[in-house]
Amino acid sequence: FARPLPKFPYRDRLFVTDMPGQYSADPKQHTLSPIVTGATVIGIKYNGGVLIACDTLACYGGQKRYKDVCRMKQAGEFTLLGASGEFSDFQYVSKMLDETANEDFLHEDGYSMGPHEYSSYIGRVMYNRRSKMNPLYNQFVIVGKKKDGPTQLCFVDHQGTFFNEDFVATGFGAHLAVPLLRNDWKADISLEDAKQLAVKCLQLCFYRDCRAFNQIQIGTCDGENVTIGEPFAIDHFWGHKLWLEKRLEVATRAIADTW
């Protein structure tokens, strides 16, 4: 006698769309939106080198989840990278840079890649991923100085947009910090003045950007050394008189009283 088929409680509800892998009727999907993200990165050329400044926060959606994250990466001997946007994509690019630097070292030809080569490489990687409709959701600031060569400061975004500049800001800082940089930056600005300007920009972002944080890091490249400084807290003040007024408790209770 033939054995009866086992009875499955959900047998009649099985569809092809429930099957994973090659049997799925759903189209292949890529990352549609960033999840763990970093905010503004500031890049400034100064007399004798170039610096990057950013905070140490990585937000999980709208939650300030990871508050001690380094969003900078040294590439090779003379290059420093700062990233805003999706943190996992930044980690992916960091691994690619490590592999590239290792391959460059193994050539043993007495030549090493500098900021110009690394920024060009990152720009091509970003444009390639954008062309595949699977972009890396980042905005990068790539800086460096190779020995006695000129200082390099480049901006690269998730679409592969690439340009050189004397100062730059990513994320919300492109709207908030760039006016300050235009007003205060000078071609012969010193390192200390450049650091103060970067702190001023990030302080403004902390006041106005809900994804910003008051603990920041500053990294520098001077042609001989690439340095990523220790995190430190910036000053902030929330006791302004207009911010403390209880405007919802006025007699009229009109909407205009809250402005």
C-alpha positions, 0 to 999 in steps of 0.5 A, spaced: 500 500 500 502 507 498 503 511 504 499 517 505 502 524 504 503 527 510 499 533 512 502 540 512 498 545 516 500 551 511 501 546 505 495 550 501 499 557 502 506 555 499 507 560 493 513 561 489 514 568 492 516 564 498 522 560 496 528 564 497 534 564 492 533 563 484 526 561 485 524 568 488 519 572 484 522 578 487 527 582 483 534 583 486 534 589 491 540 593 493 541 598 499 535 603 499 537 607 505 543 608 510 542 605 517 548 607 521 550 614 519 555 619 520 554 627 520 559 633 517 566 632 516 570 638 515 577 639 511 581 645 511 588 646 508 593 650 512 600 653 511 604 647 511 599 641 511 591 639 511 587 637 516 580 633 517 575 634 523 569 630 525 565 628 531 565 621 533 557 619 533 554 614 528 547 614 529 542 608 528 537 611 524 534 617 529 538 614 535 545 617 537 547 610 538 554 609 537 558 615 541 565 613 540 566 612 533 572 614 529 570 616 522 577 617 519 582 612 516 589 613 514 591 610 507 598 609 505 603 613 508 601 620 506 593 620 506 587 621 510 580 619 509 574 622 513 567 619 511 560 621 512 554 617 511 553 610 511 558 607 516 558 600 513 560 602 507 565 606 510 568 600 513 567 596 506 572 602 503 577 602 508 578 594 507 579 596 499 584 601 501 588 596 506 588 591 500 590 597 495 596 599 500 598 592 501 599 591 494 602 597 493 607 595 499 608 588 495 611 591 489 617 594 492 619 599 487 620 604 492 614 608 490 608 609 494 601 612 493 599 619 495 593 623 496 592 624 489 592 617 487 588 614 493 582 620 491 582 618 484 581 611 486 576 612 491 572 617 486 572 611 480 570 606 485 564 610 487 562 612 480 563 604 478 558 603 484 553 608 482 553 606 475 551 599 477 545 602 481 548 600 487 552 606 490 556 606 497 552 611 501 558 616 503 561 623 502 568 622 503 574 628 504 580 625 502 586 629 504 594 629 504 601 631 503 606 627 500 613 630 502 615 636 499 609 636 494 603 640 494 597 639 499 591 635 496 584 636 499 578 632 495 571 631 495 568 625 493 560 623 494 556 617 492 555 619 485 562 619 484 562 627 484 570 629 484 573 635 485 579 639 489 578 645 494 581 649 499 576 647 504 570 643 504 564 640 508 560 634 507 553 633 510 549 638 513 555 642 514 555 643 506 549 648 508 551 650 515 559 650 515 561 653 508 559 660 509 564 660 515 569 657 511 568 662 506 569 668 511 574 666 515 579 661 511 586 664 508 591 661 504 596 662 509 592 660 515 596 657 521 595 650 523 592 653 530 587 658 527 585 652 522 583 648 528 579 653 531 575 654 525 574 647 524 571 647 531 567 653 530 564 650 524 562 643 528 560 647 534 555 650 529 553 644 526 552 641 533 547 646 535 543 646 528 544 638 526 540 633 530 545 628 528 551 632 530 555 631 537 559 635 541 565 630 541 570 631 535 577 629 532 582 632 528 587 629 524 592 632 520 597 631 514 604 635 514 608 631 509 611 627 514 606 624 518 599 623 518 596 624 525 589 622 528 588 626 534 584 624 541 577 625 541 575 632 545 569 635 547 567 642 545 564 647 549 556 649 548 551 653 551 544 652 551 542 658 556 540 663 552 534 667 554 530 666 548 531 659 549 528 659 556 522 663 555 516 659 557 511 661 551 506 656 551 504 659 558 502 666 556 495 668 557 493 668 549 495 661 548 495 663 541 500 659 536 503 665 534 506 666 541 510 660 540 515 663 535 
